[in-house]
């Protein structure tokens, strides 16, 4: 799983060859207010496996989905975003600290400065999925849509996983 998931799903940031955190699905990451706010400019050439373009609304959906999922043991990675605590506790509320500024711009306000916030977003559990995507646990071979270089073509739990190259991959 640890080897396959990052080839199907991708994150806003990623560790590069020099072991530094760098923008990935984001073209640019800007720290503001001494690490209390971050602005992400998304790459405009990224498409999901189904052909839909990546938008800021997908980032919002992905973060809300992660925070509401009690099954996700890594959801604490987003806990510093304003409004995340209520979502973590009862799965209700809005994520006031995440604002869609335009189709390709997202701003994130944190409760307090977290200088390593972009590094937290490099974790595979923060991968971006298209707005409206449901949980993938029940059927990985149907509806699994990411932005990665490979897409799932067949999955039989406990037996077999088949991937194929994504011909529309945006190539960083």
Long-range contacts (C-beta under 8 A, 24 or more apart in sequence): 2-124, 4-161, 4-163, 5-124, 5-127, 6-124, 6-127, 6-148, 7-148, 7-149, 7-150, 7-163, 8-144, 8-146, 8-148, 8-150, 8-151, 8-152, 8-163, 9-124, 9-127, 9-128, 9-129, 9-146, 9-147, 9-148, 10-127, 10-128, 10-146, 10-147, 10-148, 11-121, 11-122, 11-123, 11-124, 11-126, 11-127, 11-128, 12-40, 12-42, 12-59, 12-118, 12-121, 12-122, 12-126, 12-128, 13-118, 13-119, 13-121, 13-122, 14-122, 15-122, 21-118, 21-119, 21-122, 24-122, 24-172, 25-54, 25-128, 25-147, 29-118, 31-115, 31-118, 33-113, 34-113, 35-110, 35-113, 35-114, 35-115, 35-117, 36-109, 36-110, 36-112, 36-113, 37-107, 37-108, 37-109, 37-110, 38-107, 38-108, 38-110, 38-117, 38-118, 39-101, 39-105, 39-106, 39-107, 39-108, 40-105, 40-106, 40-107, 40-108, 41-104, 41-105, 42-104, 42-105, 42-106, 43-104, 43-170, 44-104, 45-170, 46-147, 46-170, 47-147, 47-168, 47-170, 48-130, 48-145, 48-146, 48-147, 49-144, 49-145, 49-146, 49-147, 49-151, 49-166, 49-168, 50-130, 50-145, 51-168, 52-130, 52-145, 54-128, 54-147, 55-103, 55-104, 55-131, 56-100, 56-101, 56-102, 56-103, 56-104, 56-105, 56-106, 57-100, 57-103, 57-131, 58-128, 58-129, 58-130, 58-131, 59-98, 59-100, 59-106, 59-128, 60-95, 60-98, 60-100, 60-106, 60-131, 61-129, 61-130, 61-131, 61-132, 61-133, 62-126, 62-127, 62-128, 62-129, 63-95, 63-98, 63-126, 64-95, 65-129, 65-133, 66-125, 66-126, 67-95, 69-135, 71-137, 72-125, 74-123, 74-125, 74-126, 75-125, 77-120, 77-121, 77-123, 77-125, 77-126, 78-120, 78-126, 80-110, 80-111, 80-112, 80-114, 80-117, 81-108, 81-109, 81-110, 81-111, 82-109, 82-110, 82-111, 85-111
